[in-house]
Amino acid sequence: MEKPPLEFAAGVVDAALSELAGDAEGIVGLLAAAQVAETRMLARAGQIAAAEAVGQRAGVRAHDMALRSIAAELAGVFRVTDRTMQGRIGDAQEIVEKYPVALSAWESGFITRGHVNVIVDAGRIVGDERRAEYEREAIDRCLRDTPNRVRAGLELYAEKLTERSFTERHEEAARRRAVRLIPGRDGMCDVIATVPAVIGDGILDRLTRMAHVVIDAGDRRGIDEVRADVFADLLLAGAPQLDPTAHGDADGVGALGAIRAHVQVVVPASALVGLGDDPADLVGRSPVDADTARRLAGSAPSLSRILTDPVTGGVLVTDRYRPTTDQRRHLRVRDQHCRFPGCRLAAIRCEIDHTIDHVLGGPTTVGNLAHLCQRHHSMKQFTRWRVRQRGGGVLEWTSPTGRIYREDAPTAPVAFAGSDEPAPRASSTIEIPRSGLPDAPDPPDALDPPSALDPPGETRHFDKVDVFGVPDEHPEIPVEMLAELFDFGDVPSDQLLAELLEIERALLDPAPF
C-alpha cells in the first residue's frame, strides 16, 4: 500500500492538533468558571457560619461549631471529610475577602488557580494596608509567567512590603508547629514534624552522627535505614530532656518518660500462628505485614478474641471478664474508629458517646453507645446534626438540611478461611464439625453475645441458634484476633496462643474430625 505524501500527513496532524487545542481552551475556561463558582460558594458557607454565631455567648466556640456543622454538610455532597472541607472553606474565604482583584483575573481567564494559590501563599505576610499594592504587582507578574516561576519573586516582593520583622513572623509561625502522620504504601508511612529550622537541622545532624557510629560498629544497614530506626527508637523508648513532671527523682525520669506507645492492631488468627501471611490492620491507618503483626503479638501483654458474623463480617461477641470493661471491649472492636461519616480516627483515641443522652434516659447499652472523636462528639452536642442507632451497630446521621448518611459498622478487616468456599465480604470462616470437639465447651457458654455485656435490667435477648445454628449442624466460626498493645491484662498471650495452636493442629491433621 502506497504511503500518503508527508505533507498530507503533517496537514492532518496539524488540523487535529489545532482542534484539540481549541477544545482544551474551552475546557480550561469551563473549568476556571466552575472553580471560581465553587470558591465563591465555599466563601459564602464561611460567611453563613460567622453570621450564625453573631450575638451568641462564647462566640468563638459558637462560630467553630457552626463552621464544623456546615463543613460536614458540604462534605457529604463533595464526598470528602469534614476536616478537608473546613480547610477549603477557609481558603476560599481568604481568596474572596482579601484578594478580589486576583479572583476576577482568574474568573476572566488571565491567570490560573495555580497563580492565585501562589499569590495568596506569598502574600500572607503582607499587612492589610499594603495588600492591594501587593495584589496588583502580583497579578502583573503572573500574567507573564507560570506559577512556579513567579513564586520566588513574589516572596521577595512581599518581604519588602511587610511591616513585621522576621522575628515576629517566626514567633507566630512557631506557634503552628505540629507533627503529622501520613499513611503510605506497603505498610509504611511518613512522620512529618513542623519545627523551627534550627531544631530540624539539629535533629538530622544528631541522627546522622548516631547512624555513623552504628555503621562503624559493623551494622550493614544503609545510612537512611539506620537514621530512621534510631529516630523511632528515641521516640518510642526515650524520655524527653525537658519534663515538667520530673522532680529530682534518682533516675530523672518523670511521667512523660513513663508513657509508652499505644496502637490498635487487628491480626488474623491464621497469620498469628503462621498459617498465612495475610496482612493485619492498623486501625485508622493502613495494613501491617504479617511478620510485624506476629512480633507485636509476641510482645503484647494480652490479646483479645473476637467472633465475627459469617456473612457480614461484623463483630458479634468478644471475651467477657468485667462488666464495664466488656462493653468498652466490644464497642472498640465493633466500631474500630470514630463513627461520624468519613472519619477514621482510631477508637483508642475516641470517646464513647451515648447516642441518646444518658440524662435524657438513654441506656448504657452497646445499642446506645458508639465511639466519636472529640471533634464529632462536640458537633453532636452543639450543632443540629442528629444521630440514631438502627441496630447491628448501624448509625444513621441526619444533617441540619435533612440529608441522611448511613454509617454501617466497619466489617472485620482481616480473617482466614477454609479452602472449600470463598469468604463472604471481608469476613472469612473456618468450618469445624461440632462432633470433632467433644471436650470443648459449647460456644454460647464460652463467648457471650453483645446483650450479655449490658448491665442487668437492660439486656436484650440473643437467641443462640441465630449465631451458632441448630445443634445438629456444623457451625461456621469466624475467628480474628485484636492485639491491643500495652494496656490490657485480661488474657495472657501465652494462653491465647496455646488455644490458637490447638486450632492449627486441628486444621493440619489429615484425619477426619
N, C-alpha and C positions, 0 to 999 in steps of 0.2 A: 504494500500500500504506500502510495506517494505521500510524503510529509507535506503539510501546508507550508507556504512560504514563511520565513522567520518574521517578516514584517507583519503578516496577518496574525500570527500567534501573539506577537507582542501587543498588537492593537486590541485583541480580545482580552488579554490580561489587563491592559490599562483601563479598558472600559469597565471590566468587572471590579477592579480596584477603586475606580472613581465612584462607582455605585456604592461600594462598601463604605468608602469614606463618607459619602453623603448620608448613608444610613447611620453611621457612627455619630455624625454631627447631630442628627435628630435625636438619637438615643441619649447622648450627653445632655442635650437641652431638656429632654423629658426627665432624666434622672436628677438634674440640678433643680428643676422645678419641684419635683417630689421631695427632695431632701430639704429644700427651703421651707416647703409647706410643713414637713414633719418638724423642723426646728421651731417654727412659729407655734405649732400646736403644742409641743412639749413645753415651750416657754409659758404658754397660757396655763398649762397644768400647774407649773410652779407658782404662777400669779394667783391662781384659784386657791392653792394651799395657803398662801400668805394672807389672802383675804379672809379665808375661813377662820384663821387664828386671831384676827384683829379683835381687840376688846376682851379676849379671854384671859383669865388668870393663868399664870405660868405660861406666858405667851410663847417662849422658846419651845417648850415641850409640846404645846398645842400645835405649833407650826410643824414641828417634826412629825408628830403623829398624823397630821393631815397630809403631809407630803408622802409619808410612808403608805398611807391608805390609797392615795391617788396613784402612786407609783405601782402599787400592787395591782390596781385595777387595769392600768395600761399594760403592765407586764403580761397579764393574761391574754391580751389582744395581740401583743407583739411576740409572744411565746419566748420571753426571756425572764430572768429572775428579777424580782422587785428591786434588789440592790443595784443591778445593772441599769434598770430603768430610772432609778432615782439619780444615778450619776449622769445619765443622758439628759434628764430634765435640768439639772444644774448647769451642764454645759450649754444647753440651748438658751437658758435664761441669760447666761453671760454674753452669748453672741448677740441676742436680740436687744438686750438692755444697754450693753456697753459698746457694741460695735455695729450700729445700724447702717453706716455707710458701707462697711465691708459686706454686710448681709445683702444690701441692694446690689452691690457689684457682683456678688455670687449669683443672685437671682437673675441678673441681666446677662450672665454668661461671660463676664470679663475675667473673673477669677474662678477657681475651683474650691471645693470643700477642703482640699489639702492646703491651699493658700490661707483660707480662713483659720484653720487649726493652727498654722504657724503664727499668724498674726496674733491670735488670742494667747497662745503659749508664751510668745516672746514679750507680749505687752502686759503681762500680769504685774510686772514691777513698776509700771508707769502709773503715776497718780492720776486722779480724776481731772485735775486742772490741765494736764498736757496730753490726755489720751486722744483728743480729737486731732491734735497735731501729729501724734504718732500714727494714728489710723490713716490719715491722708498720705503720709510718706510711705507707709507700709503697702497700701494699695498700689501706689505708683510703682514701687519696686516689683510687686507681684505681677503687674501687667507685662513685665519684660522677661520673666524667668520662671523656672519651675519651683515648687515649694522647697525642695531640699537645698536649692542653691541660694535662696533668699534668707534662709533661716539664720545663718551665722551673721549676716549683715544686719538683720533686724534685731538680733540680740544685742549687738554692739550699739546700735542706734538707741535702743530702749535704755541701755545703761547710761547714755548721755542725758536722757530726759528724766530719769528717776531722781527724786529728791531725797530718797532714803539711802543711807550708807550701806555698804556691803555688809557690815557687822550687824546692822539692824535686820537686814533681809535674811542673813544667815540664822540669826536667833529665831526668826519666825519660821524659817524652813526646818530648823532643828526640832521644832515642836511637832512636825509632821513625820518624824522618824518612825519606822514601823518594820515589822517582819511579816512576810507573806509566804505562803506555800502554794506553789503552782504544780498540780499533778502533771506528770509527763507520761511517756510511753514505756512499755515493758517493765512496769513496776518501779519506775524511777520518778523523781520529782525535782523541782528547783526550789531551794530555800533562798529567798531574797531578803536581805536586810538593808533598809534605807537608813544610813547613819552618816554623821559628819565625815567628810573626805579624809581627814587625818586619822580618824578611827578606823575607817575601812582600809587605808593603806597600812596601818599598823597591824591589823588583823591578818592581812595577806602576808606581810613580812614575817610575822611570828609563825604562821602556819608553814611558810616556805622553809624557814630555818629549822623548825621541828622535823619537817619531812626529810631534809637533807641528812639530819642526824640519824633518822631511822634507816634511810637508804645506805648511808655509810656503814651501818652496823650489819649490812648483808641482806636487807629486805629487797626483794626483786620486783616489787610493785613500781609503777611509774610515779612521777612526782605529783601529778594531779590526783591519782588514786590515794596516795598517802595523805596529801593535804586534806582531801575530803574526809578520809577516815579519822584523822586527828581532830578535824573540826567537829565531827559528830561525837567523838568520844569526849571531847572537852565539854560539849553542851549537855550530853546525857549523863555524864558521871562526875563532872567537876562542880565545884562550889564557887559562886561569884565572890570576887575580892571585896566588893562593896556590898555588905549585907547588913542592913539596919537591924536585923533581928539577932545578930551575934553580940553577946555581952561578955566578952573576955573569957569564953569557955577555953578549956585546955587545948582543944583541937582547933579553936577558932571558927568552927562551923555552926552557923545559925540555922533557922528554919528554912531559909532559901536553899541551903546546901543539902538539906534532907529531902527536898522534893524530888520525886522520880517521875520519869515519863509514864504516861498512861495512854494506851492505844486500844482500839476495839477491832478485833480481827475475827472473821468467820472462816473456819477451816473445815474442808470436807473430811469426814472420818476416814475415807479411803486414802487421802493424801497424808493424813496424820499417822497412819500405820504403815505407810509405804506401798500401798496397793496401786497408787496412781500419782500423777503429777498435776492434777487439776489445780489451778491457782486458787488461793484463798482471797478473801475480800477485806481490804482495809476500809471499814465502813466510812462512807462520806468522802472517800478519796479515790482509790484505784486498786487494781488487782495486786496481789502479792504472790511471788513464786513459791512453789511447794517447799523447797529447801528452807527458805527463810521462815515459812509458817511452822515447819517442824522444829526449827531451832527456838522459835518464840514459845511454842507449846512446851518444849522440853524444859525451859527455864521458868515457865509461869507457875506460880504457887498453886493455882487451881484452874480447872476448866469447867464448863457448863454444858450439859447435854441438852439437845433441842430435838423435839419431834415435830416434823412438818407435815402439812396436808399432802397426800399423794397426788392430788390433781392440781391444786393451785400453787403449791409450794409455800403457802402461808404457814406461820408458826401456830401449832395447836397447843403444845404443852411444853413446860420445862420442869427441871427438878424443883421440888418444893422442900424448903427447910424451915424458914422462919416466916411468919405471916406477912410482915411488912416487906421483907426482902423478896418474897415470892412475886408480889405484884411488880416491884421495880424490875426484877429479873425478866419477867415475862414481857413487860412493856418495852424494855430495852431491846429485847430480841425481836419483838413484833415490829416496832417502829423503825429501828436502825438509825434513823435520822429525824430531824425536825419534820413535822407533818404538814407544814404550810406548803402549798403548791410551789414546786421548783426549788425549794431549799434543801440542801444536802449536808447541813451541819450535823455531825455525828451525835447520836443520842447521849453519849457520855458528856457532851458539852451543852446539853439542853436541860430544860426544866420540865417536870411532869405537871401537866395542867389538867384541872377539872374542866371538861367540856361544858357541863352545866355547873356553874359555880357552886362550891360547897355551901356557901352562905345562903344560896337560893334553894337548897335542898338536894343538890346534886350528890349522888352516892359516890363513895370512894371504891369504885369497882373498875376492873380493867375495861369495861364497856363505856366508862365515862372518863377515862384518862388517856392522855396522849402526850408525847414529847413535843415541845415547842421551844425554839431558841428564844433568847431574851428579846430579840427584835420582834418576832412574830407573836410572842406571848403578850408584849406590850400593845401590839396592834389589835389583838383580840380584845384586850381590856379597854383601850382608849379610843378605838375608832369604830366605825359602823360595820366592819367585817364581822360576819357571824359564822359559826360552825356548829354542826351537829353530827353525831355518830350514827351510822346506818347499820351497825352490826358487822362482825367479822373484821374489825379494825378499819373499816371504811369511814373516812371523814368527808363530809360534804360542806364546802365553804361557799358562802354567798357574799358577793361583793356589795358595796353600797349602791350600785346601779342595778342589782338584781341578777347579775351573771353568776352562774353556779359552776363550781370547779370540784370535781370528784377526785379525792385523794385516796387511792387504794393503798392498803398495807403493802409495803415492799415485799416482793417474792423473795424466797430464800436464794441468795446469790450463788451458793455453791452446794453441791451434793454429789452422791455417787449412785450408780445404778447397776443392776444385773444386765446381762447381755441379751436377755430374751426379748425385750421391747424397749423402745426409746423412752427417755424420761419426759413426762409432760411438763411443758414450760420450763421454768428454771429449777424445778424440783425433780429429784431422781429418787428411785426406790430400790430397796432390796426385798425380795420376797423370801420369807423364812417360814416354812411349814411349822405350825404350832406343835405338831406331834414330835418334831425333832428336838424340842427343848423341854423335856419332861420335868426337869428340875428348876426351870426358870419361873419366877413369879409372873402372874398374869399382868400384862402391860398396864391395864387400867389401875391396878393397885400400886404399881411401881411409879407411874407418872400420872400426875393429876391434871385434869383439864383446866382451862382458864378459870372456870367458875369456882373451882376449889381454891383459887388464890384469893377470892373475895372474903371479907370478914363474915362471920355468922349473921344471918338475917338479911344479907344482900346477895345470896348465892343464887345463880341461875342453874337449873338442872341441865346436865350434859349426858346424853344417852351414850353408853359405851359402844353400842352397835354402830352409831354414826361414824366412829373413827376406826374401830378395830374389826368391824364386820361380825357376822354371826359366828358362833363358836366353831362350827364345822368348817369354815372357810380358812384359807391361808391368808393371813393379814399381810398387807404391804406396809412395811415400817420404814419410812424415810428417816435417815439419820444424818445429823450435821453437828458440828462442834463450834462452840463460841469460846475462843481463848481470849479472855479479857485480862490484861496484864496488871500485876502489881497491887490489886486492891480486893481480891476475892480470897476467901479462905474456906469455902464451903465444901468443895470436892477435891481431895488430894489428887494431884496429877497422876501419881503412880497407880492409884486405884482405878482411875478412869481409863488410863492407858491399858491396864490389865484387862478391863472389860472389852476394850476395842480389839485387843489381841485375840480374845475368845471369838469375836466375830470374824476376824481374819482367818483363824484356823477353821472355822465352820465353812467359810467361803472356799477355802483352798482344798478342803477334804473332798476327794473324788467320790467317796461313799455317799449313798443317799442319806438324807436326814432321817 
